[in-house]
Amino acid sequence: MKINTLLFICCLFWSMPLVSKSQERFSFSTGVTIPEGFSVGIGYHYSPKARVDLQFGNDLQFADSKQYFFTGFNHALYFGKINKKAGRNLWTANTGVTFLYSNSSHREASAQLLKVFFAREIPLTKNIFIEPQLGINYLLHENSKIKDGMYEGYLLRFLPVAGVNIIFYLNKRNVTFTN
């Protein structure tokens, strides 16, 4: 129940700036990140130098005895030189929070991670970008219920972040922010 309430609150706060803004600044992403897993997400560029993302995903191991999913909220600030092909900055400094839930035959657990990473958007076309990521997670909280004698939890407070996303912008105006 706690995860559903937390997810609702995150969605509510994330959607507040969307009320008065144009839908042309949305982007969709899909990718894989360690330690989270495979994800899909939606991003909103509320200024030329900033973006917020909401991501959902799992590990794509659909075993009957195992459940795993996560949701994350990310804030990206763009910096660096403006890329002439894309019409904007391509480097981002990102901070965010990820909420993980897993349930297997060994344990049931939830965890919250604080995420700090850098990424660079590599333009393939004006609307499609590849975004490699590299950074670190900090384990804020972990709650585990052991079902047998085995423990599968996190042993370290700091975990690496490494991943790659493919970002799809809805149209060219998203990239250049010309109004």
N, C-alpha and C positions, 0 to 999 in steps of 0.2 A: 504493500500500500504506500510506503514511503516513496518508492521510486516513481509511481504514477503521479503523486502529488508534486514531487520535485520536477518531473517532466512537464506537467501542466504549468507550473510557475515559470519555468525557463521559456516555454513557448509563449506565454503571455507577455513577459518582458521583452522577448525578442521581437514580437509582432507589433509592439507599440509604435516604433518609428515608421512602420509601413503604412499607417493610416493616411498620411498626407503626401506620400512620395509616389513617384511614377513607378510602374511595374517594369520599366525598361532597364532597371539597374539590378535585376536578379541574375544569378548564375546557378547552375547545377553542377555537382561534382560527383565523381565516383572514384574509388581508389582503395588502396590497402596501406595500413599503417601498423607498425610494431609498437606496442604490444596489443593494441585494440583489435584489429582485424580488418575485414572488408567493410566498406561504408558507402553510403549515398548521402548527399547533403544538398542543402540549398543555402545560397549566400545572398546577402543584400549589401550593395555598395551605397552607403548613405552619404559618402563624399568621395571625391577623386582620390583621397589618400587613406580611406578606411573602409573596412568591410566586416560584417558579422556573418558567421556561419552557424548552422544547426545541422548536426550529422547524426545518422543512425546507422547501426550495423551489427554484424555478428561475425563468427569465425567460419561460417559456411560448412560446418561439420554437423550435419543434421542427424545425429545419432538419437535413438529413442531415449537413451538414458542420460542425455546431456543437453542442457540449455545454456546459451550464452548470448548476451546482447549488450550493446552499449549505446549511449547517447552522449553527445558532446556539444558544447557551446564554445565558439572560438571568436576572438577579435583580432583582426589583422590590420596593421598599420604599414602603408606602403612607403618606401624610401629609396634613395639612390637616384641615378641619372634617369631621365625620361628616355624610354626606348622609342625611336622614331617609327618603327614598324607598328608597334602597339599603340603609340600615342600616350603613354603614361609610364609611371614607375613600375618595375616588375619585381623588386625585392620586397619581402614582407617580414616584419617582426610580429610574431603571433603569441598570444596568451589565451588560455582557455581552461575549461573544466570538463572532465570526462567522468561519466558515471557508468560503472561496469556492474553486471549481474551475471552470475553463473550458478548452475545447479547441476551437479553430476552425482554419480553413485557414491563418491567419496565425500563431497562437501557441498554446502550451499553458501555462497558468499556474495557480498557486494563491496565495492570499493569506489573511492572518489580520488581522482588524480588531478593535480594541477599541472598544466602543460605549458611549456615555454619552448618555442622552436622558431627557426628561420626557414623561409621558403623562397623559391624564385620561380616565377611563372615564365615558362619557355613557350613563346607563341608558335603554334603550328599553322594556324590561319588567324584571321581577325577575330574569330569567335571561339576558337578552341586552343586551350593552353595545357601544357603538362607542368605539374607543380611538384618537384621533389622537396622533401622536408627533412630537417635534421635538428634535433634538440634534446630536451630532457623532460621527464615526468617526475613529479614529486608525489609520493603516496600520502594523501591527506588523511584518509581513514579507510580501514578495512574491517569488515564484520564477517566472521566465518563461523559456520556451524559444521563441525567435523562429524561425519556419519559413520566412519570407521577409523581405524588407527592411522590412516595415511593423511598427510598434510600436503596440500598443493598450493599454498599461498605464496605471496611475494616475500622474499627474504631480504630485499633491499628497499630502502625508502626512495632512492633515486633509480629511475629506469630510463633507458635510452628511447628516444623517439626517432624513428626512421620510416619514411614512407614516400609514396608517390600518388598524386591525384591527377585526374583528367578533368578540367574545368570547361564547361560549355556556357558561354554567355548567350543571352537570348537574342541580342542584336548588336550591331556595331556601336550604337550610341552608348552602350554600357562601357565599352572600352575607352572611348575618348571623352566622355562626359561633356559633350557639346549640347547646350540647351538652346 
